[in-house]
């Protein structure tokens, strides 16, 4: 077990350094173009070796026997900061209402609450899971009615919501009230700052996009992980001919579409993305962008998504893959835990969608935790929760439950699927982020993207019409 743990530690350190240099955002936010750096294999190996040397003297907590365990590194003495503790915890009480935007994060939230309540038994926490497509509307209604939850999720600076709430005076300034030292050396804090003040807690999760695949189906059909984009398309045809659903996919959810579109764009138009990274300029309706959407529509026409895919929600698509009904699912890496919960016996792995010349690009994202209402009736309890959530103990529980990639080498994953996701050659910028960076003053291309993207797949508009609409709102 010690040798395995050491190997995982190197992978975690590799990811921490690589992601910190260019963490992007789908659920969270991203770095500016000049900060986004490609990481070739040689550089990653160097980082891995350096991290191994630096951490060799540290000991690790005994790993869980279950697959996908996450261990918290320990030193001789834990500080209160590492555990989110408070010497006066017994004096803090009251009730907190917490809003989360999707059921996918219910399990990690429950894990954090359980740990928090062991330290703060007098604080009652009621969490509510809202539907992602209506979340901000529901939150706005609650705010207008004077019923803002004590703590609530936002996707940080990825959209304009967080900044708007700050301008409206709705959020507590957490700058000097919460210990965020866990995120030192990472880019996570950039997601939660407005005018150099902190208004939300990040998470230690580095999400991204990956192709999840059923290893048993691949073995049955004599398929290997594709090394080029052409090989990937050949695999789609072979799987379809064998009577299996090649890809389970939800075209009713704009985010589920994004999580497939961005890897396809990176695999087919990496030069377009890197051109933006190098210059800070891009046409969001470039023919290569349109071609990526058209490629997905081509797959739909060939039956690779199956019938009725425009009416399937994201949970249904994940369930179809989990049950073995589909050979692949291109989704967010944070769904590993959902897949495993749906079917603990599923033999699955992951890979990055390759370019035609064999590069393996990775679209990496960071995520945001919770903001605190300025008008919370229990500010001490709310701050205690955010401090625990932001601690090593709190985020170890979060990452362990999600089975996700950590942004810090203080948390180590032992899930082999995560290790497979980490096998990439270059980290790329997110199309969603690019829309935000290029937004015209007064424009809102990402809001239009969220409202209209599904129309491309229901034939309500063409990919060209859709991207032209976005281009009109960008500079």
C-alpha positions as CSV (number, residue, x, y, z in Angstrom):
1,X,0.0,0.0,0.0
2,X,2.9,2.4,0.8
3,X,4.2,2.1,-2.8
4,X,0.8,2.7,-4.2
5,X,0.3,5.7,-2.0
6,X,3.6,7.2,-3.1
7,X,2.7,6.8,-6.7
8,X,-0.6,8.5,-6.1
9,X,1.1,11.3,-4.2
10,X,3.2,12.0,-7.3
11,X,0.2,12.2,-9.5
12,X,-1.6,14.5,-7.1
13,X,1.4,16.8,-7.0
14,X,1.7,16.7,-10.8
15,X,-2.0,17.8,-11.1
16,X,-1.7,20.5,-8.4
17,X,1.1,22.3,-10.2
18,X,-0.2,21.7,-13.7
19,X,-3.8,22.8,-12.8
20,X,-2.7,25.8,-10.8
21,X,-1.0,27.3,-13.8
22,X,-4.1,27.1,-15.9
23,X,-7.2,26.2,-14.1
24,X,-10.2,27.0,-16.2
25,X,-13.9,27.1,-15.5
26,X,-17.1,25.4,-16.4
27,X,-18.5,25.2,-12.9
28,X,-16.0,27.7,-11.6
29,X,-13.8,30.3,-13.2
30,X,-10.6,30.5,-15.1
31,X,-7.3,32.2,-15.6
32,X,-6.6,35.0,-18.0
33,X,-5.2,33.9,-21.4
34,X,-1.6,34.8,-20.5
35,X,-1.7,32.7,-17.4
36,X,-2.9,29.5,-19.2
37,X,0.2,27.4,-20.1
38,X,0.5,24.2,-22.0
39,X,2.2,21.4,-20.1
40,X,4.1,18.8,-22.2
41,X,4.9,15.4,-21.0
42,X,8.5,16.2,-20.1
43,X,7.5,19.1,-17.9
44,X,5.0,17.0,-16.1
45,X,7.5,14.3,-15.4
46,X,9.9,16.9,-14.0
47,X,7.2,18.3,-11.8
48,X,6.3,14.8,-10.6
49,X,9.9,14.0,-9.6
50,X,10.3,17.3,-7.8
51,X,7.1,16.9,-5.9
52,X,8.1,13.4,-4.9
53,X,11.4,14.6,-3.4
54,X,9.8,17.5,-1.6
55,X,7.2,15.4,0.1
56,X,9.2,12.2,0.8
57,X,9.5,12.9,4.5
58,X,5.8,13.4,5.1
59,X,3.7,10.5,6.2
60,X,0.2,9.6,5.0
61,X,-2.8,8.5,6.9
62,X,-3.7,4.9,6.3
63,X,-5.7,4.6,3.0
64,X,-9.3,3.4,3.0
65,X,-9.6,-0.2,1.7
66,X,-12.3,0.9,-0.8
67,X,-11.5,1.8,-4.3
68,X,-11.3,5.6,-4.8
69,X,-10.2,6.3,-1.2
70,X,-8.7,9.7,-0.6
71,X,-6.2,10.1,2.2
72,X,-5.2,13.2,4.1
73,X,-1.5,13.7,4.6
74,X,-0.5,14.1,8.2
75,X,2.4,15.7,10.0
76,X,3.3,15.1,13.6
77,X,0.7,17.6,14.8
78,X,-2.6,18.8,13.3
79,X,-3.4,22.5,13.9
80,X,-6.9,23.8,14.4
81,X,-6.6,25.5,11.0
82,X,-6.1,22.1,9.2
83,X,-9.3,20.7,10.7
84,X,-11.4,23.8,10.8
85,X,-11.6,23.6,14.6
86,X,-12.6,26.3,17.0
87,X,-11.7,26.4,20.7
88,X,-15.1,27.8,21.5
89,X,-17.1,25.4,19.3
90,X,-19.5,24.5,22.1
91,X,-20.6,28.2,22.3
92,X,-21.7,28.3,18.7
93,X,-25.2,27.2,17.9
94,X,-28.3,28.0,15.8
95,X,-29.7,26.9,12.5
96,X,-28.2,27.3,9.0
97,X,-29.9,26.8,5.7
98,X,-27.6,25.8,2.8
99,X,-28.5,25.8,-0.9
100,X,-26.7,23.6,-3.4
101,X,-27.4,23.7,-7.1
102,X,-27.3,20.1,-8.2
103,X,-27.9,16.6,-6.7
104,X,-24.4,15.6,-7.9
105,X,-22.9,17.5,-4.9
106,X,-25.4,16.2,-2.3
107,X,-23.2,13.4,-1.1
108,X,-20.0,15.5,-0.6
109,X,-22.1,18.2,1.1
110,X,-23.5,15.6,3.5
111,X,-20.0,14.3,4.2
112,X,-18.8,17.8,5.1
113,X,-21.9,18.5,7.3
114,X,-21.3,15.3,9.2
115,X,-17.7,16.2,9.9
116,X,-18.7,19.8,10.9
117,X,-21.4,18.6,13.3
118,X,-18.9,16.5,15.1
119,X,-17.1,19.7,16.0
120,X,-20.1,21.9,16.2
121,X,-22.9,19.7,17.6
122,X,-25.1,22.7,18.5
123,X,-25.4,23.9,14.9
124,X,-28.4,22.6,13.0
125,X,-27.9,22.5,9.2
126,X,-30.7,22.2,6.7
127,X,-29.5,21.7,3.2
128,X,-31.7,22.1,0.1
129,X,-30.8,20.7,-3.4
130,X,-32.2,22.9,-6.2
131,X,-32.5,22.2,-9.9
132,X,-29.6,23.5,-11.8
133,X,-31.5,25.1,-14.6
134,X,-33.7,27.1,-12.3
135,X,-31.2,27.7,-9.5
136,X,-30.4,31.4,-10.0
137,X,-34.1,32.2,-10.6
138,X,-35.0,30.5,-7.3
139,X,-32.2,32.3,-5.5
140,X,-33.2,35.6,-6.9
141,X,-36.8,35.1,-5.8
142,X,-35.6,34.2,-2.3
143,X,-33.4,37.2,-2.1
144,X,-36.2,39.5,-3.2
145,X,-38.5,38.0,-0.6
146,X,-35.9,38.5,2.2
147,X,-35.5,34.8,2.5
148,X,-31.9,34.4,1.3
149,X,-30.4,31.1,2.6
150,X,-27.5,31.5,5.1
151,X,-25.1,29.9,2.7
152,X,-25.5,29.3,-1.0
153,X,-23.6,28.1,-4.0
154,X,-22.6,30.3,-6.9
155,X,-20.2,29.5,-9.8
156,X,-18.1,32.5,-8.7
157,X,-16.6,34.8,-11.3
158,X,-17.5,32.4,-14.1
159,X,-20.7,34.4,-14.5
160,X,-21.8,37.8,-13.4
161,X,-24.0,36.6,-10.6
162,X,-21.4,36.8,-7.8
163,X,-20.3,40.3,-8.8
164,X,-24.0,41.4,-9.0
165,X,-24.7,40.1,-5.5
166,X,-21.6,41.9,-4.2
167,X,-22.7,45.2,-5.8
168,X,-26.2,44.7,-4.2
169,X,-24.6,44.3,-0.8
170,X,-26.0,40.8,-0.3
171,X,-22.8,38.9,0.6
172,X,-20.5,38.8,3.6
173,X,-16.9,39.7,2.9
174,X,-14.9,36.6,4.0
175,X,-11.5,38.1,3.3
176,X,-10.3,38.3,7.0
177,X,-12.8,35.9,8.4
178,X,-11.9,32.5,6.8
179,X,-8.6,30.6,6.7
180,X,-8.0,29.8,3.0
181,X,-4.4,28.7,3.4
182,X,-5.2,25.3,2.0
183,X,-5.3,26.9,-1.4
184,X,-1.9,28.6,-1.2
185,X,0.0,27.9,-4.4
186,X,-3.2,27.1,-6.4
187,X,-5.4,29.3,-8.6
188,X,-8.6,28.4,-6.7
189,X,-9.0,31.8,-5.0
190,X,-9.2,33.7,-8.3
191,X,-12.7,32.3,-8.7
192,X,-14.1,33.9,-5.6
193,X,-12.7,37.4,-5.5
194,X,-14.3,40.6,-6.5
195,X,-12.2,43.8,-6.2
196,X,-9.6,41.8,-4.3
197,X,-12.1,40.8,-1.6
198,X,-13.3,37.2,-1.1
199,X,-17.0,36.5,-1.3
200,X,-17.1,32.7,-1.5
201,X,-15.2,29.6,-0.6
202,X,-13.6,27.6,-3.4
203,X,-13.4,23.8,-3.3
204,X,-10.2,21.8,-3.7
205,X,-11.8,20.0,-6.7
206,X,-10.2,20.3,-10.1
207,X,-12.9,19.1,-12.5
208,X,-12.6,18.7,-16.2
209,X,-13.9,16.7,-19.1
210,X,-13.1,13.1,-20.0
211,X,-14.4,10.2,-22.1
212,X,-15.6,7.5,-19.7
213,X,-15.6,4.1,-21.3
214,X,-16.9,0.6,-20.5
215,X,-13.8,-1.6,-20.4
216,X,-15.8,-4.8,-20.8
217,X,-17.5,-3.6,-24.0
218,X,-14.2,-2.4,-25.4
219,X,-12.6,-5.7,-24.6
220,X,-15.5,-7.7,-26.2
221,X,-15.2,-5.7,-29.4
222,X,-11.4,-5.8,-29.5
223,X,-11.1,-2.0,-29.1
224,X,-8.3,-0.1,-27.4
225,X,-8.2,3.4,-26.1
226,X,-8.0,5.5,-29.3
227,X,-4.7,7.3,-30.0
228,X,-6.1,9.6,-32.7
229,X,-9.4,11.3,-33.5
230,X,-9.9,9.1,-36.5
231,X,-9.4,6.0,-34.3
232,X,-12.1,7.4,-32.0
233,X,-14.6,7.8,-34.8
234,X,-13.8,4.3,-36.0
235,X,-14.5,3.0,-32.6
236,X,-17.9,4.8,-32.6
237,X,-18.8,3.0,-35.9
238,X,-17.7,-0.4,-34.6
239,X,-19.7,0.0,-31.4
240,X,-22.7,1.1,-33.3
241,X,-22.5,-1.8,-35.7
242,X,-22.2,-4.2,-32.8
243,X,-25.6,-3.0,-31.4
244,X,-24.3,-1.0,-28.5
245,X,-25.1,2.7,-27.9
246,X,-21.7,4.4,-28.6
247,X,-22.3,7.5,-26.4
248,X,-25.0,8.3,-23.8
249,X,-25.6,12.0,-24.1
250,X,-28.1,14.6,-22.9
251,X,-28.8,17.4,-25.4
252,X,-31.5,18.8,-23.2
253,X,-29.0,20.3,-20.7
254,X,-26.6,23.1,-22.0
255,X,-23.9,22.1,-19.5
256,X,-24.0,18.4,-20.5
257,X,-23.6,19.6,-24.1
258,X,-20.7,21.8,-23.1
259,X,-18.9,18.9,-21.4
260,X,-18.9,17.0,-24.7
261,X,-18.5,20.0,-27.0
262,X,-15.3,21.3,-25.4
263,X,-13.3,18.0,-25.7
264,X,-14.5,17.7,-29.3
265,X,-13.4,21.3,-30.0
266,X,-10.0,20.7,-28.3
267,X,-9.5,17.5,-30.3
268,X,-10.4,19.1,-33.6
269,X,-9.4,22.7,-33.2
270,X,-6.6,22.8,-30.7
271,X,-4.8,25.4,-32.8
272,X,-7.9,27.8,-32.6
273,X,-7.9,27.5,-28.8
274,X,-4.1,28.0,-28.5
275,X,-4.4,30.9,-30.8
276,X,-6.7,32.6,-28.3
277,X,-4.3,31.6,-25.4
278,X,-1.4,33.3,-27.3
279,X,-3.2,36.4,-28.4
280,X,-6.2,36.9,-26.3
281,X,-8.2,37.3,-29.5
282,X,-10.6,34.9,-31.2
283,X,-13.8,34.7,-33.2
284,X,-16.2,32.6,-31.3
285,X,-18.1,31.8,-34.6
286,X,-14.9,30.6,-36.3
287,X,-15.5,27.9,-38.9
288,X,-13.6,25.5,-36.6
289,X,-16.0,26.1,-33.8
290,X,-19.0,25.6,-36.0
291,X,-17.4,22.4,-37.3
292,X,-17.1,21.0,-33.8
293,X,-20.8,21.4,-33.3
294,X,-21.5,20.0,-36.7
295,X,-19.3,17.0,-35.9
296,X,-21.6,16.2,-32.9
297,X,-24.7,16.7,-35.1
298,X,-23.1,14.2,-37.6
299,X,-22.7,11.7,-34.8
300,X,-26.3,12.2,-33.9
301,X,-27.5,11.6,-37.5
302,X,-25.5,8.4,-37.5
303,X,-27.3,7.2,-34.4
304,X,-24.3,7.4,-32.1
305,X,-26.4,9.0,-29.4
306,X,-29.4,6.8,-29.8
307,X,-33.0,7.9,-30.3
308,X,-34.5,10.6,-28.1
309,X,-31.2,12.0,-26.9
310,X,-32.6,15.6,-27.0
311,X,-35.1,14.6,-24.4
312,X,-32.7,12.8,-22.0
313,X,-31.5,14.8,-19.0
314,X,-27.9,14.6,-17.7
315,X,-28.8,12.2,-14.9
316,X,-30.4,9.9,-17.4
317,X,-27.4,9.9,-19.7
318,X,-25.1,9.1,-16.8
319,X,-27.4,6.3,-15.6
320,X,-27.5,4.7,-19.1
321,X,-23.7,4.6,-19.1
322,X,-23.6,3.3,-15.5
323,X,-26.0,0.5,-16.4
324,X,-23.9,-0.7,-19.3
325,X,-26.3,0.5,-21.9
326,X,-23.7,2.7,-23.6
327,X,-20.0,2.1,-24.3
328,X,-19.0,5.7,-23.6
329,X,-20.1,9.0,-21.9
330,X,-18.2,12.2,-22.4
331,X,-18.8,14.2,-19.2
332,X,-17.4,16.1,-16.3
333,X,-14.8,14.3,-14.2
334,X,-16.8,15.0,-11.0
335,X,-19.3,12.4,-12.1
336,X,-17.0,9.5,-11.3
337,X,-18.8,9.1,-7.9
338,X,-22.2,9.3,-9.5
339,X,-21.3,6.5,-12.0
340,X,-19.9,4.3,-9.2
341,X,-22.9,4.9,-7.0
342,X,-25.2,4.0,-9.9
343,X,-23.4,0.7,-10.5
344,X,-20.5,-0.2,-8.2
345,X,-19.7,-3.3,-10.3
346,X,-19.2,-1.3,-13.6
347,X,-15.7,-1.8,-15.0
348,X,-14.9,1.5,-16.5
349,X,-12.0,3.8,-17.2
350,X,-11.4,7.2,-18.8
351,X,-9.3,8.9,-21.4
352,X,-8.8,12.3,-23.1
353,X,-10.2,12.7,-26.6
354,X,-7.1,12.8,-28.8
355,X,-6.3,15.1,-31.7
356,X,-5.5,13.7,-35.1
357,X,-1.8,13.9,-34.4
358,X,-2.1,12.1,-31.1
359,X,-2.0,14.9,-28.6
360,X,-4.3,14.5,-25.6
361,X,-5.7,17.9,-24.6
362,X,-7.5,18.3,-21.2
363,X,-10.0,21.0,-20.5
364,X,-9.6,21.5,-16.7
365,X,-12.0,23.4,-14.5
366,X,-12.1,24.5,-10.9
367,X,-15.2,24.9,-8.8
368,X,-16.7,27.1,-6.1
369,X,-18.3,26.3,-2.8
370,X,-20.5,28.7,-0.9
371,X,-21.1,32.4,-0.2
372,X,-22.5,33.7,3.0
373,X,-25.5,36.0,3.2
374,X,-24.7,39.3,4.8
375,X,-28.0,39.1,6.6
376,X,-27.6,35.7,8.1
377,X,-29.1,35.5,11.6
378,X,-26.2,33.2,12.7
379,X,-23.0,34.7,11.4
380,X,-20.8,32.9,13.9
381,X,-22.2,29.5,12.8
382,X,-22.0,30.4,9.1
383,X,-18.4,31.4,9.4
384,X,-17.6,28.3,11.4
385,X,-19.1,26.2,8.6
386,X,-17.1,28.1,5.9
387,X,-13.9,27.7,7.9
388,X,-14.5,24.0,8.2
389,X,-15.5,23.7,4.6
390,X,-12.2,25.4,3.6
391,X,-10.1,23.3,5.9
392,X,-8.0,20.3,4.9
393,X,-10.3,18.0,6.8
394,X,-13.4,19.5,5.2
395,X,-12.0,19.4,1.7
396,X,-10.6,15.9,2.2
397,X,-14.2,14.8,3.0
398,X,-15.5,16.7,-0.1
399,X,-12.9,15.2,-2.5
400,X,-13.2,11.7,-1.0
401,X,-17.0,11.7,-1.5
402,X,-16.8,13.1,-5.0
403,X,-13.8,10.9,-6.0
404,X,-12.5,13.9,-7.9
405,X,-9.1,15.4,-8.7
406,X,-7.7,17.6,-5.9
407,X,-6.0,20.9,-6.7
408,X,-3.5,20.5,-3.8
409,X,-1.0,17.8,-3.1
410,X,-2.2,17.8,0.6
411,X,-5.1,15.6,-0.6
412,X,-4.2,12.4,-2.4
413,X,-6.5,10.3,-4.6
414,X,-6.2,6.6,-5.0
415,X,-8.9,6.2,-7.7
416,X,-7.4,4.6,-10.8
417,X,-9.9,6.3,-13.1
418,X,-8.6,9.7,-11.8
419,X,-5.1,8.5,-12.7
420,X,-6.2,7.7,-16.2
421,X,-7.8,11.2,-16.5
422,X,-4.5,12.7,-15.5
423,X,-2.8,11.2,-18.6
424,X,-2.9,14.3,-20.8
425,X,-0.3,16.2,-22.8
426,X,-1.7,19.8,-22.8
427,X,-4.2,21.7,-20.8
428,X,-6.5,23.8,-22.8
429,X,-8.8,26.8,-22.3
430,X,-12.5,26.4,-22.0
431,X,-14.8,27.8,-24.8
432,X,-17.2,28.9,-22.0
433,X,-14.4,30.9,-20.5
434,X,-13.4,32.4,-23.8
435,X,-17.0,33.7,-24.2
436,X,-16.6,35.4,-20.8
437,X,-13.2,36.9,-21.5
438,X,-14.4,38.4,-24.8
439,X,-17.7,39.6,-23.6
440,X,-18.7,43.1,-24.8
441,X,-19.7,45.7,-22.2
442,X,-23.4,45.2,-21.7
443,X,-23.4,41.9,-23.5
444,X,-24.0,38.5,-22.0
445,X,-22.9,35.8,-24.4
446,X,-22.8,33.1,-21.7
447,X,-26.4,33.7,-20.8
448,X,-27.4,33.4,-24.4
449,X,-25.2,30.3,-24.7
450,X,-27.1,28.7,-21.8
451,X,-30.5,29.7,-23.2
452,X,-30.0,28.7,-26.9
453,X,-27.4,26.0,-27.1
454,X,-29.9,23.1,-27.0
455,X,-31.6,24.6,-30.0
456,X,-28.7,23.5,-32.2
457,X,-29.6,19.9,-31.4
458,X,-33.3,20.2,-31.6
459,X,-32.8,21.9,-35.0
460,X,-34.2,25.2,-33.8
461,X,-31.1,26.9,-35.2
462,X,-28.0,25.9,-37.0
463,X,-24.5,25.9,-35.3
464,X,-23.6,28.8,-37.5
465,X,-26.6,30.8,-36.4
466,X,-26.0,30.0,-32.8
467,X,-22.3,31.0,-32.8
468,X,-23.1,34.1,-34.9
469,X,-25.5,35.1,-32.1
470,X,-22.7,34.7,-29.6
471,X,-20.2,36.6,-31.8
472,X,-22.5,39.6,-31.8
473,X,-22.1,39.8,-28.0
474,X,-18.3,39.5,-28.0
475,X,-15.5,41.8,-29.0
